[in-house]
């Protein structure tokens, strides 16, 4: 028992002596080809990706945060963190595969990374447990996310998101959107292109969209759909709360149709004509 007590005392003293350190990542650059597929795998730490004209390189910058007993220990932890090229040169147009390495799962180390990328790459993100911000891409993006918020702005091309946990915000996009979200709110605004959403838990807002919207709600949450210029197709609704739908234009030249803010979701469109609002009680 005395030995256990001394071990606990020693551990407490070591933890109390630890300090937080921030060290700049030395940076790396990776060459790309126009339209090349690029797969980037993150670990612990927020990731910011910006499309920038004028270079064919992906430039990785950032700051490494860690907790250590001394500056020397912090330097050793930071030197373990790297972005490595794990590409396999197969076929005429191989993908560029970049991964963050050197952050043990039990450590306090985090890498807040920023990537400056050519806007014409086809980007895929395998994202870890923290936030992701992406802006100004021309060929769309595909995201597989474990946790943390996703924030997209000014994306052209198809967007595909498979999200386990965390909020999704997407503003000012042009291209088809497909989202499978298990937990966390969804906010889409000013999108031109068809949208397909399968949502389980939490709230969702879709507004100022030009394109058809297909929506499946498999759990609880408030859903608001405002100013949709396209056809609305609610495929599945296992939600005790009704959809709150404001204005939908279903066909060119057709006047705006306000939908009720209470009651069941709008009925499916029949083959003979457009949807009819539910009868008032």
Long-range contacts (C-beta under 8 A, 24 or more apart in sequence): 14-69, 17-69, 18-67, 18-68, 18-69, 19-67, 19-68, 19-69, 20-65, 20-66, 20-67, 21-65, 21-66, 21-67, 21-68, 21-71, 21-74, 21-78, 22-63, 22-64, 22-65, 23-63, 23-64, 23-66, 23-74, 23-75, 23-78, 24-62, 24-63, 24-64, 25-60, 25-61, 25-62, 25-63, 25-64, 25-78, 25-81, 25-111, 25-113, 27-59, 27-60, 27-61, 28-59, 28-60, 28-82, 28-83, 29-57, 29-58, 29-59, 29-60, 30-57, 30-58, 30-60, 30-85, 30-96, 30-98, 31-56, 31-57, 31-58, 32-56, 32-57, 32-58, 32-96, 32-117, 32-118, 32-121, 33-93, 34-118, 34-120, 35-120, 35-121, 35-122, 35-139, 36-93, 36-95, 36-96, 36-121, 36-122, 37-93, 37-95, 37-96, 37-121, 37-122, 37-124, 38-95, 38-96, 38-97, 38-98, 38-117, 38-121, 38-122, 38-123, 38-124, 39-95, 39-96, 39-97, 39-98, 39-124, 39-125, 39-126, 40-98, 40-99, 40-115, 40-123, 40-124, 40-125, 40-126, 41-97, 41-98, 41-99, 41-100, 41-125, 41-126, 42-100, 42-113, 42-125, 42-126, 42-127, 42-128, 42-130, 42-132, 43-100, 43-101, 43-103, 43-111, 43-128, 44-103, 44-109, 44-110, 44-111, 44-128, 44-129, 44-130, 45-100, 45-103, 45-110, 45-111, 45-112, 45-113, 45-128, 45-130, 46-112, 46-113, 46-130, 46-131, 46-132, 46-133, 46-148, 47-113, 47-114, 47-115, 47-125, 47-127, 47-130, 47-131, 47-132, 47-133, 48-113, 48-114, 48-115, 48-133, 48-134, 49-114, 49-115, 49-117, 49-123, 49-125, 49-132, 49-133, 49-134, 49-135, 50-114, 50-115, 50-116, 50-117, 50-134, 50-135, 50-136, 51-117, 51-118, 51-119, 51-135, 51-136, 51-137, 51-138, 52-116, 52-117, 52-118, 52-119, 52-136, 53-118, 53-119, 55-116, 55-118, 56-118, 57-118, 58-96, 58-98, 58-115, 58-116, 58-117, 58-118, 58-121, 59-115, 59-116, 59-117, 60-98, 60-113, 60-114, 60-115, 61-113, 61-114, 61-115, 61-116, 62-111, 62-112, 62-113, 62-114, 63-111, 63-112, 64-109, 64-110, 64-111, 64-112, 65-108, 65-109, 65-110, 65-111, 65-112, 66-107, 66-108, 66-109, 66-110, 67-108, 77-107, 77-109, 78-109, 80-109, 81-109, 81-111, 83-113, 131-166, 140-175, 149-184, 158-193, 167-202, 176-211, 185-221, 194-230, 199-223, 215-243, 217-243, 231-269, 232-266, 232-275, 233-268, 233-269, 234-265, 234-266, 234-268, 237-264, 237-265, 250-274, 250-275
